[in-house]
Amino acid sequence: MPSDRAPGPDGFIGIFFQKAWSIIKDDIMAVIHKIFMDNGHGFGRLNQALITLIPKRTDACHVGDFRPITLVHSLPKICSKLLSKRPCPRMGELVQANQSAFIKWRNLHDNFVLVRQVARSLHRRKAKGVMLKLDISRAFDTIAWPFLFEVLRAKGFPDLWLSWIATLLTTTSSRVVVNGYAGPKFMHAQGLKQ
């Protein structure tokens, strides 16, 4: 967990957990174990987020001058980090080689180099061709959970791990903060927090 990020509703930042870990680790691990062994019973109270706007500039006065930020409790962040670390050793074989972003030891810039090489090769050979760049806008916001689980199951992830991911996703709720007050909570039904 980054040490200097904005605190969630619980008020804790990463540096607290780093400095106090030797004191609190047994309690945190016991809570995490209980959450996942009880199929997330009661986790929804901790898995709430607050959505608020922060200014992009000091003289912000129009809606476009602000960007939304989601403040999440520390415990769901820790659970999410733990679960995301499990498949890391297999990521190289799970994700195709041409997917270069967000995978350790791969570099997004490799794709730029590849595109440039292909364009130069086509130009040099005076070959006809079409290059197409696709960008799925807000892709993480639109992922359907049943599809996600179908893909993960097909990739060989165990049912227990999938149930933990389901617990993390299905207990997530948010509240929008307006004028300093949090509105009613709403449950999430698709998408992934980033």
N, C-alpha and C positions, 0 to 999 in steps of 0.2 A: 504494500500500500504506500503510495507516495507520501512523503513526510510533510509536505507543505500545501496539500490541496485543501480546498474549502471544507469545513466540517459539515457533516450531515446533521440531521435533526438531533442526534445525541450529543453533538458538540465536540466530539473527539476527532483529532486529526492523526495522521499516520505516525507522527513523531511520538505521540503518547504511547502507542502500542510498541514502538521500537524501544523506547526508554524503559517502559514498565513491563516488558514481556516476561522477564524472569519471575515477576511477582504474579502476573495475571494469566499466564499461559495455561495452567491447569484448569482454571475456571472457564476460560474461553473454549478450550478444547472439549471440556465436559458439556458445555452448552451446545456446541456444534454437533457433538455426538448425539445428544438427546434430540436435537432438531431432526437429524436425518434418520435416527432409529424410530422416531415417533411419526414418520411420514409428514413432517412439517407442522404437526399440530401446535398451534399457538405462534408459529413463526410469522404469520401475517402481521401481527402487531409490530414486529421489528422490521419487517420488509416493506415499510411504507417510505415513500420519498416525498419530498417537497419540491415543487417546480416553481421557480421564481425567475424574474428577469434581472440581468445585470447590464449596466450601461457599457456600450462599446467605446464611448468617449465621454469626456467630462461634461460637455454641454448637451447631453442627450435629452431630447424632448419629443421625438417622434418614435413610433413603434419600431421602425427600422434601425433606430439607434441602440436598441437593446437586443440581447440574445438570451434565450432561455437556458437555465442551468438546473439540473436535477440534483438535489442534495439527498444522499442516501445514507442510512444508518451504517455504522462501521461493521457490524456483524454480517449483514448480507454481502458487503464488499469482501470480507475475509472468506466467507463461504464460497463466493464466486471465484475468488483467486485460487483457493484450494482445488476446486473442481476444474478450473481451466488448466492447472498444472498437470493433472493426471495424464491427459493424452499427449503432452509435449514430446516425450521421447519418440512417439510414432508419427508426429506431424509431417515429417519428410515423406513418408510413404502414403499418408492419407490425403495430402494436398498435392495436386499435380505440380510439376516443376515449373510450368509457365505462370503459376500463381506466386508472384514474388513478394507481395506485401504481407506484413504481419507474421511472417514465419522466421524464426531465428535462423541466422546464417544466410538468409536470402535478402536481396536488396531490391527495392522498388525501382531503382535506377537501371537495373539490368533490363527491364522491359523497354525503357527508352532507348537503350543501346541497341536492342534487338530490332525495334521498329526502324531506327535509323539505318541499320545494316540492310534490312529488307528493302527499304525505299531506295537506298543507293544501288543495291543489286538490280532492282527493277529498272532504275534509270540507266545504269551502265549497259544493261542488255537491251535497252529500248523495248522492254517487254510491257505489254498491257497488263494492268492489274488494278485492283481496288483494295484500298486499306480502309477498314471500318473500325472506329473506336466507339465502344458502347460504355455508357456509364449509367448504372441503375441508381437513380436518384433516391436517397433515403432508404437504401436497401435494408439496413438493419431494422428500420421501423416497420417494414412490411412483411417480414418473415412469418409465415404461418407455422405455429408450433407443431401441428401434426406432421407437416412436411419435414420440419427439422428433425423430429424424432424418427421418422421413416428413414431419412438419410443416415442419421447416426446409427440406427439399428443395422442398416445395410452395410455400414462400414465396420461393423463388428463390436460396437460398444456394448458392454454388459448391461443387462436390465437394471441392476442395482444402481449403477452410475446414472443411467437415464432417469430413474425415479428421483434421484437427488437433483438432477437438472430440472425435472418437472416441478419439484417442490420449490426450488428457487424461482422459477418462472410463474407458476400458478398462484403463489401467495403474494405476488407483487401488486402493490397499489400505490397511487399517487394522490396528492392534494395540491391544488394550485394556490399559491399565495398571492393575494390581491390586497394592496394597501396594508400589508403587515398581518393579515389574517388568512389562515389556511381554510380553504373551502372544503366541501364534502369530498370524501375519498371516492376514487373510481378504480375499479380493477382493470388490469391489463389483460388483453385477450390475444395479442399477437405482438411481434416485434421483440427486439432485444435491446436492453440498455447498453450503452457503450461506455 
